[in-house]
Amino acid sequence: MFAHNKRLQYTVRVRECNPALANLMLEQFGGPQGELAAACRYFTQALAEDDPGRKDMLLDIATEELSHLEVIGTIVAMLNKGAKGQLAEATDSEAELFRSLQGAGNDSHVTQVLYGGGPALTNSGGQLWNAGYIDSIGEPTADLRSNIAAEARAKIVYERLIAVTDDPGVKEALGFLMTREIAHQRSFEKALYSISPNFPPGKLPGKPEFASVYYNMSQGEGDMRGPWNDNKIFLYESDRERQCAVDGGDGQASVGLTPDEERDCEAMRTRTASDPLSEPVTGVELGSGPTPVDATNAAMDKPLP
């Protein structure tokens, strides 16, 4: 069960209202890298988790992400508070209100007018939150890697938000949220490497003849060698011919058909066959008028005087 404490996990002190900044903050409220997406991702993983240690960790972090959602949502509300009152009471002239919502660098008109300045479940561009942000697949060795990447992306977004504000209180709260992303990455890394083996993800091994081959598919100026394709680990294959039909077959596609299926497919091929010798006149040509070729042919067909 959930129980709520009315004190925030981190104190929010906003120096002054700033609707434009509030709109940017929505990226971490209702965006793909935001706190709601993280909470839902880890909570649903926890419900399906059989390992007691990972289940406990996922529930702890999912619940903390809801606390972070509350912090970022409170920042949005505080940054919008003055504009929310002005809009609700219409204390400014129509022109002043419009200018405050549409001023230079301010894209807050959608959230202000549609949502009254509250923290909407959208990203900073107005895109509605959706469950497609949750990319769990139900395999711990894959989901933990995805969680690590999700926390890394969220950290980068927080870094960018910190860079666009000079409000010390907002910077401080964002710095806390950013730092917690680092802590969660560390927990997920520990959980991943407590599973042995954990690579490759899942149960089945790869085919050994292909697992350590690097195919140099994009060739030309800029080809580079490094640890990602080093001969110590990989067989570096740059021969174009050896990159085709690597299974030893002919590289063609085939399928077994029943006699009825073969008959129907042949009938379809016959019905839809193109005539390479035809010279059809199309609507484009009819609508375009005579072409230079037509004019030349007409001149050649004209009898001599």
C-alpha positions as CSV (number, residue, x, y, z in Angstrom):
1,M,0.0,0.0,0.0
2,F,1.0,3.6,-0.5
3,A,1.1,6.3,2.2
4,H,1.9,9.9,1.4
5,N,3.9,12.3,3.5
6,K,3.0,15.9,2.8
7,R,6.7,17.0,3.1
8,L,8.6,17.0,-0.2
9,Q,11.7,14.8,-0.5
10,Y,13.6,18.0,-1.3
11,T,12.6,21.5,-0.4
12,V,11.6,23.7,-3.3
13,R,12.5,27.4,-3.2
14,V,11.7,29.3,-6.3
15,R,13.0,32.9,-6.5
16,E,10.5,34.2,-9.0
17,C,7.8,33.1,-11.4
18,N,8.9,32.1,-14.9
19,P,6.2,30.5,-17.1
20,A,8.7,29.8,-19.9
21,L,11.0,27.9,-17.5
22,A,8.0,26.0,-16.1
23,N,7.2,24.8,-19.6
24,L,10.7,23.4,-20.1
25,M,10.5,21.7,-16.7
26,L,7.5,19.7,-18.0
27,E,10.0,17.5,-19.9
28,Q,10.9,15.8,-16.6
29,F,7.2,15.6,-15.5
30,G,5.4,14.2,-18.5
31,G,8.2,13.5,-21.0
32,P,9.8,10.2,-22.1
33,Q,12.8,10.7,-19.8
34,G,10.6,12.1,-17.0
35,E,9.8,11.0,-13.5
36,L,6.3,9.5,-14.2
37,A,7.7,7.3,-17.0
38,A,10.4,6.1,-14.6
39,A,8.0,5.4,-11.8
40,C,5.7,3.4,-14.1
41,R,8.6,1.5,-15.6
42,Y,10.1,0.4,-12.3
43,F,6.8,-0.3,-10.6
44,T,5.5,-2.6,-13.4
45,Q,8.9,-4.4,-13.5
46,A,8.7,-4.9,-9.7
47,L,5.2,-6.4,-9.9
48,A,6.5,-9.1,-12.3
49,E,9.8,-9.7,-10.6
50,D,10.4,-13.0,-8.9
51,D,13.8,-12.3,-7.3
52,P,13.1,-10.8,-3.8
53,G,16.1,-8.5,-3.9
54,R,15.4,-6.9,-7.3
55,K,11.7,-6.7,-6.4
56,D,12.5,-4.7,-3.3
57,M,14.9,-2.4,-5.1
58,L,12.5,-1.7,-7.9
59,L,9.7,-0.9,-5.5
60,D,11.9,1.4,-3.6
61,I,13.2,3.3,-6.6
62,A,9.7,3.4,-8.2
63,T,8.3,5.0,-5.1
64,E,11.2,7.5,-5.0
65,E,10.5,8.4,-8.6
66,L,6.9,9.4,-7.5
67,S,8.5,11.6,-4.9
68,H,10.6,13.2,-7.7
69,L,7.5,13.6,-9.8
70,E,6.1,15.6,-6.9
71,V,9.2,17.8,-6.6
72,I,9.4,18.6,-10.4
73,G,5.6,19.1,-10.5
74,T,5.8,21.5,-7.5
75,I,8.6,23.5,-9.3
76,V,6.3,23.8,-12.4
77,A,3.5,25.0,-10.2
78,M,5.6,27.5,-8.4
79,L,7.1,28.9,-11.6
80,N,3.6,29.3,-13.0
81,K,2.0,30.6,-9.8
82,G,2.0,34.4,-10.7
83,A,0.9,33.8,-14.3
84,K,-1.8,31.4,-13.1
85,G,-3.3,34.1,-10.9
86,Q,-3.1,36.8,-13.6
87,L,-4.8,34.5,-16.1
88,A,-7.5,33.3,-13.7
89,E,-8.4,36.8,-12.6
90,A,-7.7,38.6,-15.9
91,T,-6.0,41.4,-13.9
92,D,-3.9,42.5,-16.9
93,S,-5.2,43.8,-20.2
94,E,-5.7,41.3,-23.0
95,A,-2.6,42.5,-24.8
96,E,-0.4,42.2,-21.7
97,L,-1.7,38.7,-20.9
98,F,-1.1,37.6,-24.5
99,R,2.4,39.1,-24.5
100,S,3.3,37.4,-21.2
101,L,2.3,34.0,-22.6
102,Q,3.8,34.5,-26.0
103,G,6.9,36.6,-25.2
104,A,10.3,35.9,-26.7
105,G,11.4,32.4,-25.8
106,N,8.2,31.7,-24.1
107,D,6.2,28.7,-25.3
108,S,4.0,28.4,-22.3
109,H,0.7,29.5,-23.9
110,V,-0.6,25.9,-24.4
111,T,0.0,24.8,-20.8
112,Q,-1.3,28.1,-19.4
113,V,-4.5,28.3,-21.3
114,L,-5.3,24.5,-21.5
115,Y,-4.1,23.5,-18.0
116,G,-4.3,26.7,-16.1
117,G,-0.6,26.7,-15.2
118,G,-0.6,23.4,-13.4
119,P,1.9,20.6,-14.1
120,A,0.3,18.9,-17.2
121,L,1.1,15.3,-18.2
122,T,2.9,16.5,-21.3
123,N,6.5,17.1,-22.4
124,S,7.8,20.6,-22.9
125,G,6.5,20.5,-26.5
126,G,2.9,19.7,-25.5
127,Q,3.1,16.0,-26.5
128,L,0.8,14.0,-24.2
129,W,2.3,11.4,-21.9
130,N,1.8,7.9,-23.2
131,A,2.5,4.4,-22.0
132,G,4.8,3.8,-25.1
133,Y,7.5,5.4,-23.0
134,I,7.7,2.2,-20.9
135,D,9.9,-0.2,-22.7
136,S,10.2,-3.1,-20.3
137,I,10.4,-6.6,-21.8
138,G,10.3,-8.8,-18.7
139,E,13.9,-10.1,-18.8
140,P,16.0,-8.7,-16.0
141,T,19.3,-8.7,-17.9
142,A,17.6,-6.6,-20.6
143,D,15.4,-4.4,-18.4
144,L,18.2,-3.5,-16.0
145,R,20.3,-2.3,-18.9
146,S,17.4,-0.3,-20.2
147,N,16.9,1.2,-16.7
148,I,20.6,2.2,-16.6
149,A,20.2,3.9,-20.0
150,A,16.9,5.6,-18.9
151,E,18.6,7.1,-15.8
152,A,21.5,8.3,-17.9
153,R,19.2,10.1,-20.3
154,A,17.3,11.6,-17.4
155,K,20.5,12.9,-16.0
156,I,21.4,14.6,-19.3
157,V,18.0,16.3,-19.4
158,Y,18.5,17.6,-15.9
159,E,21.9,18.9,-16.8
160,R,20.4,20.9,-19.6
161,L,17.6,22.2,-17.5
162,I,20.1,23.4,-14.9
163,A,22.0,25.2,-17.6
164,V,19.1,27.3,-18.7
165,T,18.1,28.8,-15.3
166,D,19.9,31.2,-13.0
167,D,17.3,30.6,-10.2
168,P,19.5,29.3,-7.3
169,G,16.6,27.4,-5.7
170,V,15.5,25.7,-8.9
171,K,19.2,24.8,-9.7
172,E,19.6,23.3,-6.2
173,A,16.4,21.1,-6.5
174,L,17.3,20.1,-10.0
175,G,20.8,19.2,-8.9
176,F,19.4,16.9,-6.3
177,L,17.1,15.2,-8.8
178,M,20.1,14.8,-11.2
179,T,22.2,13.3,-8.5
180,R,19.6,10.7,-7.6
181,E,19.7,9.5,-11.2
182,I,23.3,8.7,-10.7
183,A,22.5,6.8,-7.5
184,H,19.8,4.8,-9.3
185,Q,22.3,3.9,-12.1
186,R,24.7,2.5,-9.5
187,S,21.9,0.4,-7.9
188,F,20.8,-1.0,-11.3
189,E,24.4,-1.7,-12.3
190,K,25.0,-3.6,-9.0
191,A,21.7,-5.6,-9.6
192,L,22.7,-6.4,-13.1
193,Y,26.2,-7.7,-12.2
194,S,24.8,-9.7,-9.3
195,I,23.3,-11.9,-12.0
196,S,25.9,-14.3,-13.4
197,P,26.2,-14.7,-16.3
198,N,24.3,-11.6,-17.5
199,F,25.5,-11.4,-21.0
200,P,24.2,-11.9,-23.6
201,P,20.7,-10.9,-22.2
202,G,18.3,-13.8,-22.0
203,K,18.8,-17.5,-22.0
204,L,20.0,-18.5,-25.5
205,P,23.6,-18.1,-26.5
206,G,24.4,-16.5,-29.9
207,K,25.7,-18.6,-32.8
208,P,29.5,-18.7,-32.1
209,E,30.4,-18.3,-35.8
210,F,28.7,-14.8,-35.9
211,A,29.0,-13.6,-32.3
212,S,32.6,-12.2,-32.7
213,V,32.5,-10.9,-36.2
214,Y,32.6,-7.2,-37.1
215,Y,31.2,-6.5,-40.6
216,N,32.6,-3.3,-42.0
217,M,29.4,-2.4,-43.9
218,S,30.0,1.3,-44.4
219,Q,33.3,1.6,-46.3
220,G,35.3,4.6,-47.5
221,E,37.0,7.6,-46.0
222,G,36.4,7.7,-42.3
223,D,36.9,3.9,-41.6
224,M,38.3,3.5,-38.2
225,R,39.5,0.7,-35.9
226,G,39.1,0.7,-32.2
227,P,38.1,-1.5,-29.3
228,W,34.7,-1.9,-30.8
229,N,36.2,-3.8,-33.8
230,D,39.6,-4.8,-32.6
231,N,41.1,-8.0,-33.8
232,K,41.7,-9.1,-30.3
233,I,37.9,-9.7,-30.0
234,F,36.4,-9.5,-33.4
235,L,37.1,-11.0,-36.8
236,Y,37.1,-7.8,-38.9
237,E,35.3,-8.6,-42.2
238,S,35.5,-5.9,-44.9
239,D,35.3,-8.2,-48.0
240,R,32.0,-7.3,-49.7
241,E,31.5,-10.8,-51.1
242,R,32.1,-12.4,-47.7
243,Q,29.4,-10.1,-46.1
244,C,26.7,-11.7,-48.3
245,A,25.1,-15.1,-47.7
246,V,27.2,-15.6,-44.6
247,D,25.4,-18.8,-43.8
248,G,26.9,-20.5,-46.8
249,G,23.7,-20.5,-48.8
250,D,22.8,-18.6,-52.0
251,G,21.5,-15.5,-50.2
252,Q,18.1,-15.9,-51.8
253,A,14.7,-16.1,-50.1
254,S,12.4,-19.1,-50.5
255,V,9.2,-20.5,-49.0
256,G,7.4,-23.8,-49.3
257,L,3.9,-23.5,-50.9
258,T,1.1,-26.0,-51.2
259,P,-0.2,-26.7,-54.7
260,D,-3.2,-24.5,-54.1
261,E,-1.0,-21.6,-52.9
262,E,1.3,-22.0,-55.8
263,R,-1.6,-21.9,-58.2
264,D,-3.0,-18.8,-56.7
265,C,0.4,-17.0,-56.6
266,E,0.9,-17.8,-60.3
267,A,-2.5,-16.5,-61.2
268,M,-1.7,-13.3,-59.3
269,R,1.7,-12.9,-61.1
270,T,0.1,-13.4,-64.5
271,R,-2.7,-10.9,-63.7
272,T,-0.3,-8.2,-62.4
273,A,2.6,-8.7,-64.9
274,S,4.0,-5.6,-66.5
275,D,4.7,-5.2,-70.2
276,P,8.2,-3.9,-70.7
277,L,7.6,-3.3,-74.4
278,S,4.5,-1.1,-74.0
279,E,4.5,2.7,-74.4
280,P,1.4,3.7,-72.4
281,V,0.2,7.3,-72.6
282,T,-0.5,8.5,-69.0
283,G,-2.5,11.3,-67.5
284,V,0.7,13.3,-66.8
285,E,1.5,13.3,-70.5
286,L,-2.0,14.2,-71.6
287,G,-2.2,17.1,-69.2
288,S,1.3,18.4,-70.1
289,G,0.6,19.1,-73.7
290,P,3.1,18.3,-76.5
291,T,6.6,17.4,-75.5
292,P,9.8,18.4,-77.4
293,V,9.9,14.8,-78.7
294,D,6.3,15.1,-80.0
295,A,7.2,18.4,-81.8
296,T,10.2,16.8,-83.4
297,N,8.2,13.8,-84.5
298,A,5.5,16.0,-85.9
299,A,8.0,18.0,-87.9
300,M,9.6,14.9,-89.3
301,D,6.1,13.5,-90.3
302,K,5.2,16.8,-92.1
303,P,5.4,16.3,-95.9
304,L,8.0,18.4,-97.8
305,P,6.6,21.3,-99.9
